């Protein structure tokens, strides 16, 4: 009779070799209690390796008691492997032995339990999608259960469908620019290769991009008794929301008025489909500048004497007089002036040089040079 040494390895997520002698099975990872029991989850399997075999002998793996042979292999003078032995749910006793000479016998038991139940989590925010910059997290709602004693609850996360990383439940995950999705998964498994793997609970968010801040449509006008409104422009499929301040929730409307003054509001861009808003708001300003008063002046009426006469106008308010050839619109010209008999007319307006605003009305100024009668005879 040639003695052999039996190795048993659990096969699943991580292979674990179990070393022993014919009369007992012990190991270093995991440490067995000497009962020759293999703990597995349903669907897990193990490998039985017999070393120091005799090339002329046959070796069997059988169920203890009934001696129903599960597998047989011929020795090869070295090591033979009975791979992927998958026991059923419950306790099943096995025997490994040399079928040629009937000894030695090594008995061990496979204790198979149901697959574990995964932990559950509560996601925050509890929505399918968030806007970029929103922190997301998931807290433990209920712990996992079942499986073998070495099973543990495992929590992981990933962004953009990348590699899974360890997640500490309740910890915020930042959705900064460039992140398009976040997933958190929770499951229960055995790290020692005992075939334990629960179903996986996954908690996911789609991360929607933020729109750019609006472009200001500032408006500066001269007072004309009309109502003027400044604006802001945004991208396609976006709209503008107006606020009273650069931050906060006090809403407003686009700056609008008809009186002289400066009016402001803050524009925020919002994507209509997702509700995501721009990270910053844009200040939009409406400025309505005052206009100067209409200038005063006096018409000039003289009799022809060959001299040049020029009409004048005097500022009431404003910086300069601007002459036009019409009472509205028209072209810039010069003060009415002439030396020949005739009527010379121009229109005087006042202007603030800083703003360019002119008086609402123009003053008509006329120079009249009347003809002289002939010398009597």
Secondary structure by P-SEA (a helix, b strand, c coil): cbbbbbbbbbbccbbbbbbbccccccccccccccccbbbbccccbbbbbbccccccccccccccccccccbbbbbcccccccccccccccbbbbbbbcccccccbbbbbbbbbcbbbbbbbbcccccccccccccccccccbbbbbccccbbbbbbccccccccccccccbbbbbcccccbbbbbbbbbbccccccccbbbbbbbbbbbbccccccbbbbbccccbbbbbbccccccbbbbbbccccccccccccccccbbbbbbbbbbbcccccccccbbbbbbbbbbbbbcbbbbbbbbbccccbbbbbbcccccccbbbbbccccbbbbbcccccccbbbbbbbbbbbcccccccccbbbbbbbbbbbbccccc
